[in-house]
Structure formats: structure tokens, C-alpha cells
């Protein structure tokens, strides 16, 4: 099951903005993404 973990102190790997966001983990392919309110898209996190 894919999971979303909300955080109010997260740093986006793309725009490096500190703020609220959500980490989304996709169990099907073990990838992790960050839902950034500044980029307004999912940013894939490498090396997870
Ligand atoms: Zn961002």
C-alpha cells in the first residue's frame, strides 16, 4: 500500500524550500517522492 507522510518541516529536494509537504512512498517500486506545495508536483527523491 502506498503511504503518504505529511510533514510541516520538510525540505523539497528540487527547490530546497523549507515548508509543509508530504512524502509519498510507492511500495510497488520502492520509490519515494516529495509532494511540494511550491513546485506543485511530485519530486522524486534519489537514493531512497
Ligand atoms: Zn519544491
mmCIF file of the protein (N, C-alpha, C, O) and its ligand, coordinates in Angstrom:
data_MODEL
# 
_entry.id   MODEL 
# 
loop_
_entity.id 
_entity.type 
_entity.pdbx_number_of_molecules 
1 polymer     1 
2 non-polymer 1 
# 
_entity_poly.entity_id                      1 
_entity_poly.type                           'polypeptide(L)' 
_entity_poly.nstd_linkage                   no 
_entity_poly.nstd_monomer                   no 
_entity_poly.pdbx_seq_one_letter_code       
;(UNK)(UNK)(UNK)(UNK)(UNK)(UNK)(UNK)(UNK)(UNK)(UNK)(UNK)(UNK)(UNK)(UNK)(UNK)(UNK)
(UNK)(UNK)(UNK)(UNK)(UNK)(UNK)(UNK)(UNK)(UNK)(UNK)(UNK)(UNK)(UNK)(UNK)(UNK)(UNK)
(UNK)(UNK)(UNK)(UNK)(UNK)(UNK)(UNK)(UNK)(UNK)(UNK)(UNK)(UNK)(UNK)(UNK)(UNK)(UNK)
;
_entity_poly.pdbx_seq_one_letter_code_can   XXXXXXXXXXXXXXXXXXXXXXXXXXXXXXXXXXXXXXXXXXXXXXXX 
_entity_poly.pdbx_strand_id                 A 
# 
loop_
_entity_poly_seq.entity_id 
_entity_poly_seq.num 
_entity_poly_seq.mon_id 
_entity_poly_seq.hetero 
1 1  UNK n 
1 2  UNK n 
1 3  UNK n 
1 4  UNK n 
1 5  UNK n 
1 6  UNK n 
1 7  UNK n 
1 8  UNK n 
1 9  UNK n 
1 10 UNK n 
1 11 UNK n 
1 12 UNK n 
1 13 UNK n 
1 14 UNK n 
1 15 UNK n 
1 16 UNK n 
1 17 UNK n 
1 18 UNK n 
1 19 UNK n 
1 20 UNK n 
1 21 UNK n 
1 22 UNK n 
1 23 UNK n 
1 24 UNK n 
1 25 UNK n 
1 26 UNK n 
1 27 UNK n 
1 28 UNK n 
1 29 UNK n 
1 30 UNK n 
1 31 UNK n 
1 32 UNK n 
1 33 UNK n 
1 34 UNK n 
1 35 UNK n 
1 36 UNK n 
1 37 UNK n 
1 38 UNK n 
1 39 UNK n 
1 40 UNK n 
1 41 UNK n 
1 42 UNK n 
1 43 UNK n 
1 44 UNK n 
1 45 UNK n 
1 46 UNK n 
1 47 UNK n 
1 48 UNK n 
# 
loop_
_struct_asym.id 
_struct_asym.entity_id 
A 1 
B 2 
# 
loop_
_chem_comp.id 
_chem_comp.type 
_chem_comp.mon_nstd_flag 
UNK 'L-peptide linking' . 
ZN  non-polymer         . 
# 
_pdbx_entity_nonpoly.entity_id   2 
_pdbx_entity_nonpoly.name        ? 
_pdbx_entity_nonpoly.comp_id     ZN 
# 
_pdbx_nonpoly_scheme.asym_id         B 
_pdbx_nonpoly_scheme.entity_id       2 
_pdbx_nonpoly_scheme.mon_id          ZN 
_pdbx_nonpoly_scheme.ndb_seq_num     1 
_pdbx_nonpoly_scheme.pdb_seq_num     101 
_pdbx_nonpoly_scheme.auth_seq_num    101 
_pdbx_nonpoly_scheme.pdb_mon_id      ZN 
_pdbx_nonpoly_scheme.auth_mon_id     ZN 
_pdbx_nonpoly_scheme.pdb_strand_id   A 
_pdbx_nonpoly_scheme.pdb_ins_code    . 
# 
loop_
_atom_site.group_PDB 
_atom_site.id 
_atom_site.type_symbol 
_atom_site.label_atom_id 
_atom_site.label_alt_id 
_atom_site.label_comp_id 
_atom_site.label_asym_id 
_atom_site.label_entity_id 
_atom_site.label_seq_id 
_atom_site.pdbx_PDB_ins_code 
_atom_site.Cartn_x 
_atom_site.Cartn_y 
_atom_site.Cartn_z 
_atom_site.occupancy 
_atom_site.B_iso_or_equiv 
_atom_site.pdbx_formal_charge 
_atom_site.auth_seq_id 
_atom_site.auth_comp_id 
_atom_site.auth_asym_id 
_atom_site.auth_atom_id 
_atom_site.pdbx_PDB_model_num 
ATOM   1   N  N  . UNK A 1 1  ? 0.841  -1.190 0.000  1.00 0.00 ? 1   UNK A N  1 
ATOM   2   C  CA . UNK A 1 1  ? 0.000  0.000  0.000  1.00 0.00 ? 1   UNK A CA 1 
ATOM   3   C  C  . UNK A 1 1  ? 0.875  1.238  0.000  1.00 0.00 ? 1   UNK A C  1 
ATOM   4   O  O  . UNK A 1 1  ? 1.810  1.342  0.794  1.00 0.00 ? 1   UNK A O  1 
ATOM   5   N  N  . UNK A 1 2  ? 0.578  2.165  -0.877 1.00 0.00 ? 2   UNK A N  1 
ATOM   6   C  CA . UNK A 1 2  ? 1.329  3.411  -0.907 1.00 0.00 ? 2   UNK A CA 1 
ATOM   7   C  C  . UNK A 1 2  ? 0.958  4.262  0.308  1.00 0.00 ? 2   UNK A C  1 
ATOM   8   O  O  . UNK A 1 2  ? -0.187 4.264  0.760  1.00 0.00 ? 2   UNK A O  1 
ATOM   9   N  N  . UNK A 1 3  ? 1.928  4.963  0.810  1.00 0.00 ? 3   UNK A N  1 
ATOM   10  C  CA . UNK A 1 3  ? 1.681  5.741  2.012  1.00 0.00 ? 3   UNK A CA 1 
ATOM   11  C  C  . UNK A 1 3  ? 2.111  7.186  1.806  1.00 0.00 ? 3   UNK A C  1 
ATOM   12  O  O  . UNK A 1 3  ? 3.027  7.477  1.037  1.00 0.00 ? 3   UNK A O  1 
ATOM   13  N  N  . UNK A 1 4  ? 1.439  8.073  2.500  1.00 0.00 ? 4   UNK A N  1 
ATOM   14  C  CA . UNK A 1 4  ? 1.776  9.493  2.467  1.00 0.00 ? 4   UNK A CA 1 
ATOM   15  C  C  . UNK A 1 4  ? 2.069  9.934  3.898  1.00 0.00 ? 4   UNK A C  1 
ATOM   16  O  O  . UNK A 1 4  ? 1.281  9.700  4.815  1.00 0.00 ? 4   UNK A O  1 
ATOM   17  N  N  . UNK A 1 5  ? 3.202  10.566 4.060  1.00 0.00 ? 5   UNK A N  1 
ATOM   18  C  CA . UNK A 1 5  ? 3.573  11.080 5.373  1.00 0.00 ? 5   UNK A CA 1 
ATOM   19  C  C  . UNK A 1 5  ? 3.700  12.588 5.297  1.00 0.00 ? 5   UNK A C  1 
ATOM   20  O  O  . UNK A 1 5  ? 4.590  13.115 4.630  1.00 0.00 ? 5   UNK A O  1 
ATOM   21  N  N  . UNK A 1 6  ? 2.810  13.273 5.978  1.00 0.00 ? 6   UNK A N  1 
ATOM   22  C  CA . UNK A 1 6  ? 2.830  14.731 5.946  1.00 0.00 ? 6   UNK A CA 1 
ATOM   23  C  C  . UNK A 1 6  ? 3.839  15.275 6.944  1.00 0.00 ? 6   UNK A C  1 
ATOM   24  O  O  . UNK A 1 6  ? 4.009  14.739 8.039  1.00 0.00 ? 6   UNK A O  1 
ATOM   25  N  N  . UNK A 1 7  ? 4.495  16.339 6.546  1.00 0.00 ? 7   UNK A N  1 
ATOM   26  C  CA . UNK A 1 7  ? 5.455  16.989 7.426  1.00 0.00 ? 7   UNK A CA 1 
ATOM   27  C  C  . UNK A 1 7  ? 5.311  18.488 7.286  1.00 0.00 ? 7   UNK A C  1 
ATOM   28  O  O  . UNK A 1 7  ? 5.124  18.995 6.180  1.00 0.00 ? 7   UNK A O  1 
ATOM   29  N  N  . UNK A 1 8  ? 5.395  19.206 8.398  1.00 0.00 ? 8   UNK A N  1 
ATOM   30  C  CA . UNK A 1 8  ? 5.310  20.667 8.314  1.00 0.00 ? 8   UNK A CA 1 
ATOM   31  C  C  . UNK A 1 8  ? 6.700  21.292 8.322  1.00 0.00 ? 8   UNK A C  1 
ATOM   32  O  O  . UNK A 1 8  ? 6.836  22.515 8.283  1.00 0.00 ? 8   UNK A O  1 
ATOM   33  N  N  . UNK A 1 9  ? 7.729  20.453 8.372  1.00 0.00 ? 9   UNK A N  1 
ATOM   34  C  CA . UNK A 1 9  ? 9.102  20.953 8.302  1.00 0.00 ? 9   UNK A CA 1 
ATOM   35  C  C  . UNK A 1 9  ? 9.898  20.055 7.386  1.00 0.00 ? 9   UNK A C  1 
ATOM   36  O  O  . UNK A 1 9  ? 10.756 19.290 7.827  1.00 0.00 ? 9   UNK A O  1 
ATOM   37  N  N  . UNK A 1 10 ? 9.606  20.157 6.130  1.00 0.00 ? 10  UNK A N  1 
ATOM   38  C  CA . UNK A 1 10 ? 10.289 19.331 5.143  1.00 0.00 ? 10  UNK A CA 1 
ATOM   39  C  C  . UNK A 1 10 ? 10.996 20.228 4.140  1.00 0.00 ? 10  UNK A C  1 
ATOM   40  O  O  . UNK A 1 10 ? 10.570 21.356 3.889  1.00 0.00 ? 10  UNK A O  1 
ATOM   41  N  N  . UNK A 1 11 ? 12.074 19.719 3.573  1.00 0.00 ? 11  UNK A N  1 
ATOM   42  C  CA . UNK A 1 11 ? 12.820 20.475 2.574  1.00 0.00 ? 11  UNK A CA 1 
ATOM   43  C  C  . UNK A 1 11 ? 12.650 19.780 1.231  1.00 0.00 ? 11  UNK A C  1 
ATOM   44  O  O  . UNK A 1 11 ? 12.934 18.591 1.086  1.00 0.00 ? 11  UNK A O  1 
ATOM   45  N  N  . UNK A 1 12 ? 12.184 20.541 0.262  1.00 0.00 ? 12  UNK A N  1 
ATOM   46  C  CA . UNK A 1 12 ? 11.993 19.989 -1.071 1.00 0.00 ? 12  UNK A CA 1 
ATOM   47  C  C  . UNK A 1 12 ? 13.346 19.779 -1.741 1.00 0.00 ? 12  UNK A C  1 
ATOM   48  O  O  . UNK A 1 12 ? 14.169 20.695 -1.747 1.00 0.00 ? 12  UNK A O  1 
ATOM   49  N  N  . UNK A 1 13 ? 13.596 18.609 -2.302 1.00 0.00 ? 13  UNK A N  1 
ATOM   50  C  CA . UNK A 1 13 ? 14.873 18.351 -2.965 1.00 0.00 ? 13  UNK A CA 1 
ATOM   51  C  C  . UNK A 1 13 ? 15.032 19.126 -4.274 1.00 0.00 ? 13  UNK A C  1 
ATOM   52  O  O  . UNK A 1 13 ? 16.147 19.246 -4.783 1.00 0.00 ? 13  UNK A O  1 
ATOM   53  N  N  . UNK A 1 14 ? 13.959 19.642 -4.815 1.00 0.00 ? 14  UNK A N  1 
ATOM   54  C  CA . UNK A 1 14 ? 14.043 20.364 -6.085 1.00 0.00 ? 14  UNK A CA 1 
ATOM   55  C  C  . UNK A 1 14 ? 14.255 21.862 -5.870 1.00 0.00 ? 14  UNK A C  1 
ATOM   56  O  O  . UNK A 1 14 ? 15.187 22.438 -6.431 1.00 0.00 ? 14  UNK A O  1 
ATOM   57  N  N  . UNK A 1 15 ? 13.418 22.486 -5.080 1.00 0.00 ? 15  UNK A N  1 
ATOM   58  C  CA . UNK A 1 15 ? 13.511 23.934 -4.904 1.00 0.00 ? 15  UNK A CA 1 
ATOM   59  C  C  . UNK A 1 15 ? 14.132 24.305 -3.562 1.00 0.00 ? 15  UNK A C  1 
ATOM   60  O  O  . UNK A 1 15 ? 14.357 25.484 -3.289 1.00 0.00 ? 15  UNK A O  1 
ATOM   61  N  N  . UNK A 1 16 ? 14.410 23.315 -2.728 1.00 0.00 ? 16  UNK A N  1 
ATOM   62  C  CA . UNK A 1 16 ? 15.047 23.471 -1.412 1.00 0.00 ? 16  UNK A CA 1 
ATOM   63  C  C  . UNK A 1 16 ? 14.291 24.431 -0.513 1.00 0.00 ? 16  UNK A C  1 
ATOM   64  O  O  . UNK A 1 16 ? 14.881 25.046 0.376  1.00 0.00 ? 16  UNK A O  1 
ATOM   65  N  N  . UNK A 1 17 ? 13.010 24.563 -0.733 1.00 0.00 ? 17  UNK A N  1 
ATOM   66  C  CA . UNK A 1 17 ? 12.195 25.398 0.135  1.00 0.00 ? 17  UNK A CA 1 
ATOM   67  C  C  . UNK A 1 17 ? 11.792 24.596 1.373  1.00 0.00 ? 17  UNK A C  1 
ATOM   68  O  O  . UNK A 1 17 ? 11.360 23.448 1.277  1.00 0.00 ? 17  UNK A O  1 
ATOM   69  N  N  . UNK A 1 18 ? 11.946 25.231 2.537  1.00 0.00 ? 18  UNK A N  1 
ATOM   70  C  CA . UNK A 1 18 ? 11.507 24.597 3.770  1.00 0.00 ? 18  UNK A CA 1 
ATOM   71  C  C  . UNK A 1 18 ? 10.045 24.946 3.996  1.00 0.00 ? 18  UNK A C  1 
ATOM   72  O  O  . UNK A 1 18 ? 9.656  26.114 4.001  1.00 0.00 ? 18  UNK A O  1 
ATOM   73  N  N  . UNK A 1 19 ? 9.267  23.926 4.179  1.00 0.00 ? 19  UNK A N  1 
ATOM   74  C  CA . UNK A 1 19 ? 7.860  24.188 4.401  1.00 0.00 ? 19  UNK A CA 1 
ATOM   75  C  C  . UNK A 1 19 ? 7.102  22.894 4.560  1.00 0.00 ? 19  UNK A C  1 
ATOM   76  O  O  . UNK A 1 19 ? 7.683  21.826 4.750  1.00 0.00 ? 19  UNK A O  1 
ATOM   77  N  N  . UNK A 1 20 ? 5.810  23.010 4.480  1.00 0.00 ? 20  UNK A N  1 
ATOM   78  C  CA . UNK A 1 20 ? 4.972  21.833 4.625  1.00 0.00 ? 20  UNK A CA 1 
ATOM   79  C  C  . UNK A 1 20 ? 4.935  21.059 3.321  1.00 0.00 ? 20  UNK A C  1 
ATOM   80  O  O  . UNK A 1 20 ? 4.884  21.632 2.232  1.00 0.00 ? 20  UNK A O  1 
ATOM   81  N  N  . UNK A 1 21 ? 4.961  19.771 3.457  1.00 0.00 ? 21  UNK A N  1 
ATOM   82  C  CA . UNK A 1 21 ? 4.887  18.924 2.276  1.00 0.00 ? 21  UNK A CA 1 
ATOM   83  C  C  . UNK A 1 21 ? 4.566  17.514 2.684  1.00 0.00 ? 21  UNK A C  1 
ATOM   84  O  O  . UNK A 1 21 ? 4.342  17.227 3.860  1.00 0.00 ? 21  UNK A O  1 
ATOM   85  N  N  . UNK A 1 22 ? 4.544  16.650 1.723  1.00 0.00 ? 22  UNK A N  1 
ATOM   86  C  CA . UNK A 1 22 ? 4.212  15.267 2.005  1.00 0.00 ? 22  UNK A CA 1 
ATOM   87  C  C  . UNK A 1 22 ? 5.156  14.325 1.294  1.00 0.00 ? 22  UNK A C  1 
ATOM   88  O  O  . UNK A 1 22 ? 5.462  14.494 0.113  1.00 0.00 ? 22  UNK A O  1 
ATOM   89  N  N  . UNK A 1 23 ? 5.614  13.327 2.037  1.00 0.00 ? 23  UNK A N  1 
ATOM   90  C  CA . UNK A 1 23 ? 6.435  12.288 1.432  1.00 0.00 ? 23  UNK A CA 1 
ATOM   91  C  C  . UNK A 1 23 ? 5.529  11.141 1.007  1.00 0.00 ? 23  UNK A C  1 
ATOM   92  O  O  . UNK A 1 23 ? 4.752  10.621 1.807  1.00 0.00 ? 23  UNK A O  1 
ATOM   93  N  N  . UNK A 1 24 ? 5.634  10.761 -0.231 1.00 0.00 ? 24  UNK A N  1 
ATOM   94  C  CA . UNK A 1 24 ? 4.813  9.682  -0.758 1.00 0.00 ? 24  UNK A CA 1 
ATOM   95  C  C  . UNK A 1 24 ? 5.722  8.512  -1.108 1.00 0.00 ? 24  UNK A C  1 
ATOM   96  O  O  . UNK A 1 24 ? 6.635  8.645  -1.923 1.00 0.00 ? 24  UNK A O  1 
ATOM   97  N  N  . UNK A 1 25 ? 5.466  7.381  -0.493 1.00 0.00 ? 25  UNK A N  1 
ATOM   98  C  CA . UNK A 1 25 ? 6.262  6.198  -0.814 1.00 0.00 ? 25  UNK A CA 1 
ATOM   99  C  C  . UNK A 1 25 ? 5.408  5.218  -1.590 1.00 0.00 ? 25  UNK A C  1 
ATOM   100 O  O  . UNK A 1 25 ? 4.289  4.883  -1.203 1.00 0.00 ? 25  UNK A O  1 
ATOM   101 N  N  . UNK A 1 26 ? 5.978  4.765  -2.708 1.00 0.00 ? 26  UNK A N  1 
ATOM   102 C  CA . UNK A 1 26 ? 5.284  3.839  -3.583 1.00 0.00 ? 26  UNK A CA 1 
ATOM   103 C  C  . UNK A 1 26 ? 5.859  2.447  -3.357 1.00 0.00 ? 26  UNK A C  1 
ATOM   104 O  O  . UNK A 1 26 ? 6.982  2.145  -3.759 1.00 0.00 ? 26  UNK A O  1 
ATOM   105 N  N  . UNK A 1 27 ? 5.083  1.636  -2.723 1.00 0.00 ? 27  UNK A N  1 
ATOM   106 C  CA . UNK A 1 27 ? 5.581  0.331  -2.334 1.00 0.00 ? 27  UNK A CA 1 
ATOM   107 C  C  . UNK A 1 27 ? 5.799  -0.580 -3.535 1.00 0.00 ? 27  UNK A C  1 
ATOM   108 O  O  . UNK A 1 27 ? 6.571  -1.536 -3.457 1.00 0.00 ? 27  UNK A O  1 
ATOM   109 N  N  . UNK A 1 28 ? 5.129  -0.293 -4.634 1.00 0.00 ? 28  UNK A N  1 
ATOM   110 C  CA . UNK A 1 28 ? 5.239  -1.167 -5.801 1.00 0.00 ? 28  UNK A CA 1 
ATOM   111 C  C  . UNK A 1 28 ? 6.646  -1.168 -6.373 1.00 0.00 ? 28  UNK A C  1 
ATOM   112 O  O  . UNK A 1 28 ? 7.144  -2.209 -6.803 1.00 0.00 ? 28  UNK A O  1 
ATOM   113 N  N  . UNK A 1 29 ? 7.299  0.009  -6.380 1.00 0.00 ? 29  UNK A N  1 
ATOM   114 C  CA . UNK A 1 29 ? 8.654  0.064  -6.919 1.00 0.00 ? 29  UNK A CA 1 
ATOM   115 C  C  . UNK A 1 29 ? 9.642  0.693  -5.942 1.00 0.00 ? 29  UNK A C  1 
ATOM   116 O  O  . UNK A 1 29 ? 10.749 1.072  -6.325 1.00 0.00 ? 29  UNK A O  1 
ATOM   117 N  N  . UNK A 1 30 ? 9.234  0.802  -4.682 1.00 0.00 ? 30  UNK A N  1 
ATOM   118 C  CA . UNK A 1 30 ? 10.128 1.260  -3.611 1.00 0.00 ? 30  UNK A CA 1 
ATOM   119 C  C  . UNK A 1 30 ? 10.721 2.631  -3.889 1.00 0.00 ? 30  UNK A C  1 
ATOM   120 O  O  . UNK A 1 30 ? 11.862 2.906  -3.519 1.00 0.00 ? 30  UNK A O  1 
ATOM   121 N  N  . UNK A 1 31 ? 9.951  3.488  -4.539 1.00 0.00 ? 31  UNK A N  1 
ATOM   122 C  CA . UNK A 1 31 ? 10.446 4.840  -4.765 1.00 0.00 ? 31  UNK A CA 1 
ATOM   123 C  C  . UNK A 1 31 ? 9.795  5.801  -3.782 1.00 0.00 ? 31  UNK A C  1 
ATOM   124 O  O  . UNK A 1 31 ? 8.721  5.539  -3.241 1.00 0.00 ? 31  UNK A O  1 
ATOM   125 N  N  . UNK A 1 32 ? 10.475 6.916  -3.570 1.00 0.00 ? 32  UNK A N  1 
ATOM   126 C  CA . UNK A 1 32 ? 9.976  7.917  -2.646 1.00 0.00 ? 32  UNK A CA 1 
ATOM   127 C  C  . UNK A 1 32 ? 9.887  9.257  -3.382 1.00 0.00 ? 32  UNK A C  1 
ATOM   128 O  O  . UNK A 1 32 ? 10.802 9.650  -4.105 1.00 0.00 ? 32  UNK A O  1 
ATOM   129 N  N  . UNK A 1 33 ? 8.787  9.930  -3.182 1.00 0.00 ? 33  UNK A N  1 
ATOM   130 C  CA . UNK A 1 33 ? 8.607  11.224 -3.811 1.00 0.00 ? 33  UNK A CA 1 
ATOM   131 C  C  . UNK A 1 33 ? 8.167  12.231 -2.758 1.00 0.00 ? 33  UNK A C  1 
ATOM   132 O  O  . UNK A 1 33 ? 7.646  11.880 -1.700 1.00 0.00 ? 33  UNK A O  1 
ATOM   133 N  N  . UNK A 1 34 ? 8.396  13.494 -3.090 1.00 0.00 ? 34  UNK A N  1 
ATOM   134 C  CA . UNK A 1 34 ? 8.008  14.565 -2.191 1.00 0.00 ? 34  UNK A CA 1 
ATOM   135 C  C  . UNK A 1 34 ? 6.985  15.444 -2.893 1.00 0.00 ? 34  UNK A C  1 
ATOM   136 O  O  . UNK A 1 34 ? 7.227  15.941 -3.992 1.00 0.00 ? 34  UNK A O  1 
ATOM   137 N  N  . UNK A 1 35 ? 5.859  15.626 -2.257 1.00 0.00 ? 35  UNK A N  1 
ATOM   138 C  CA . UNK A 1 35 ? 4.819  16.480 -2.813 1.00 0.00 ? 35  UNK A CA 1 
ATOM   139 C  C  . UNK A 1 35 ? 5.068  17.898 -2.312 1.00 0.00 ? 35  UNK A C  1 
ATOM   140 O  O  . UNK A 1 35 ? 4.820  18.209 -1.147 1.00 0.00 ? 35  UNK A O  1 
ATOM   141 N  N  . UNK A 1 36 ? 5.560  18.753 -3.206 1.00 0.00 ? 36  UNK A N  1 
ATOM   142 C  CA . UNK A 1 36 ? 5.975  20.097 -2.824 1.00 0.00 ? 36  UNK A CA 1 
ATOM   143 C  C  . UNK A 1 36 ? 4.900  21.121 -3.174 1.00 0.00 ? 36  UNK A C  1 
ATOM   144 O  O  . UNK A 1 36 ? 4.455  21.187 -4.320 1.00 0.00 ? 36  UNK A O  1 
ATOM   145 N  N  . UNK A 1 37 ? 4.483  21.918 -2.193 1.00 0.00 ? 37  UNK A N  1 
ATOM   146 C  CA . UNK A 1 37 ? 3.481  22.944 -2.481 1.00 0.00 ? 37  UNK A CA 1 
ATOM   147 C  C  . UNK A 1 37 ? 4.041  24.093 -3.310 1.00 0.00 ? 37  UNK A C  1 
ATOM   148 O  O  . UNK A 1 37 ? 3.274  24.831 -3.928 1.00 0.00 ? 37  UNK A O  1 
ATOM   149 N  N  . UNK A 1 38 ? 5.358  24.259 -3.336 1.00 0.00 ? 38  UNK A N  1 
ATOM   150 C  CA . UNK A 1 38 ? 5.959  25.315 -4.148 1.00 0.00 ? 38  UNK A CA 1 
ATOM   151 C  C  . UNK A 1 38 ? 6.092  24.871 -5.598 1.00 0.00 ? 38  UNK A C  1 
ATOM   152 O  O  . UNK A 1 38 ? 5.731  25.609 -6.515 1.00 0.00 ? 38  UNK A O  1 
ATOM   153 N  N  . UNK A 1 39 ? 6.612  23.664 -5.802 1.00 0.00 ? 39  UNK A N  1 
ATOM   154 C  CA . UNK A 1 39 ? 6.742  23.140 -7.162 1.00 0.00 ? 39  UNK A CA 1 
ATOM   155 C  C  . UNK A 1 39 ? 5.387  22.702 -7.714 1.00 0.00 ? 39  UNK A C  1 
ATOM   156 O  O  . UNK A 1 39 ? 5.184  22.657 -8.927 1.00 0.00 ? 39  UNK A O  1 
ATOM   157 N  N  . UNK A 1 40 ? 4.482  22.385 -6.825 1.00 0.00 ? 40  UNK A N  1 
ATOM   158 C  CA . UNK A 1 40 ? 3.150  21.910 -7.186 1.00 0.00 ? 40  UNK A CA 1 
ATOM   159 C  C  . UNK A 1 40 ? 3.230  20.660 -8.049 1.00 0.00 ? 40  UNK A C  1 
ATOM   160 O  O  . UNK A 1 40 ? 2.502  20.508 -9.030 1.00 0.00 ? 40  UNK A O  1 
ATOM   161 N  N  . UNK A 1 41 ? 4.130  19.773 -7.658 1.00 0.00 ? 41  UNK A N  1 
ATOM   162 C  CA . UNK A 1 41 ? 4.220  18.494 -8.332 1.00 0.00 ? 41  UNK A CA 1 
ATOM   163 C  C  . UNK A 1 41 ? 4.973  17.528 -7.431 1.00 0.00 ? 41  UNK A C  1 
ATOM   164 O  O  . UNK A 1 41 ? 5.476  17.906 -6.373 1.00 0.00 ? 41  UNK A O  1 
ATOM   165 N  N  . UNK A 1 42 ? 5.041  16.295 -7.862 1.00 0.00 ? 42  UNK A N  1 
ATOM   166 C  CA . UNK A 1 42 ? 5.803  15.302 -7.135 1.00 0.00 ? 42  UNK A CA 1 
ATOM   167 C  C  . UNK A 1 42 ? 7.260  15.361 -7.586 1.00 0.00 ? 42  UNK A C  1 
ATOM   168 O  O  . UNK A 1 42 ? 7.561  15.337 -8.779 1.00 0.00 ? 42  UNK A O  1 
ATOM   169 N  N  . UNK A 1 43 ? 8.147  15.438 -6.608 1.00 0.00 ? 43  UNK A N  1 
ATOM   170 C  CA . UNK A 1 43 ? 9.569  15.448 -6.895 1.00 0.00 ? 43  UNK A CA 1 
ATOM   171 C  C  . UNK A 1 43 ? 10.150 14.126 -6.423 1.00 0.00 ? 43  UNK A C  1 
ATOM   172 O  O  . UNK A 1 43 ? 10.041 13.775 -5.248 1.00 0.00 ? 43  UNK A O  1 
ATOM   173 N  N  . UNK A 1 44 ? 10.768 13.392 -7.347 1.00 0.00 ? 44  UNK A N  1 
ATOM   174 C  CA . UNK A 1 44 ? 11.331 12.110 -6.968 1.00 0.00 ? 44  UNK A CA 1 
ATOM   175 C  C  . UNK A 1 44 ? 12.595 12.299 -6.150 1.00 0.00 ? 44  UNK A C  1 
ATOM   176 O  O  . UNK A 1 44 ? 13.427 13.158 -6.444 1.00 0.00 ? 44  UNK A O  1 
ATOM   177 N  N  . UNK A 1 45 ? 12.718 11.490 -5.130 1.00 0.00 ? 45  UNK A N  1 
ATOM   178 C  CA . UNK A 1 45 ? 13.884 11.547 -4.267 1.00 0.00 ? 45  UNK A CA 1 
ATOM   179 C  C  . UNK A 1 45 ? 14.808 10.388 -4.631 1.00 0.00 ? 45  UNK A C  1 
ATOM   180 O  O  . UNK A 1 45 ? 14.401 9.226  -4.618 1.00 0.00 ? 45  UNK A O  1 
ATOM   181 N  N  . UNK A 1 46 ? 16.057 10.721 -4.954 1.00 0.00 ? 46  UNK A N  1 
ATOM   182 C  CA . UNK A 1 46 ? 17.010 9.695  -5.356 1.00 0.00 ? 46  UNK A CA 1 
ATOM   183 C  C  . UNK A 1 46 ? 17.577 8.976  -4.149 1.00 0.00 ? 46  UNK A C  1 
ATOM   184 O  O  . UNK A 1 46 ? 17.628 9.520  -3.045 1.00 0.00 ? 46  UNK A O  1 
ATOM   185 N  N  . UNK A 1 47 ? 17.989 7.777  -4.373 1.00 0.00 ? 47  UNK A N  1 
ATOM   186 C  CA . UNK A 1 47 ? 18.718 7.029  -3.368 1.00 0.00 ? 47  UNK A CA 1 
ATOM   187 C  C  . UNK A 1 47 ? 17.904 6.573  -2.187 1.00 0.00 ? 47  UNK A C  1 
ATOM   188 O  O  . UNK A 1 47 ? 18.465 6.248  -1.141 1.00 0.00 ? 47  UNK A O  1 
ATOM   189 N  N  . UNK A 1 48 ? 16.608 6.540  -2.325 1.00 0.00 ? 48  UNK A N  1 
ATOM   190 C  CA . UNK A 1 48 ? 15.783 6.109  -1.213 1.00 0.00 ? 48  UNK A CA 1 
ATOM   191 C  C  . UNK A 1 48 ? 15.792 4.580  -1.121 1.00 0.00 ? 48  UNK A C  1 
ATOM   192 O  O  . UNK A 1 48 ? 15.149 4.011  -0.239 1.00 0.00 ? 48  UNK A O  1 
HETATM 193 ZN ZN . ZN  B 2 .  ? 9.732  22.215 -4.442 1.00 0.00 ? 101 ZN  A ZN 1 
# 
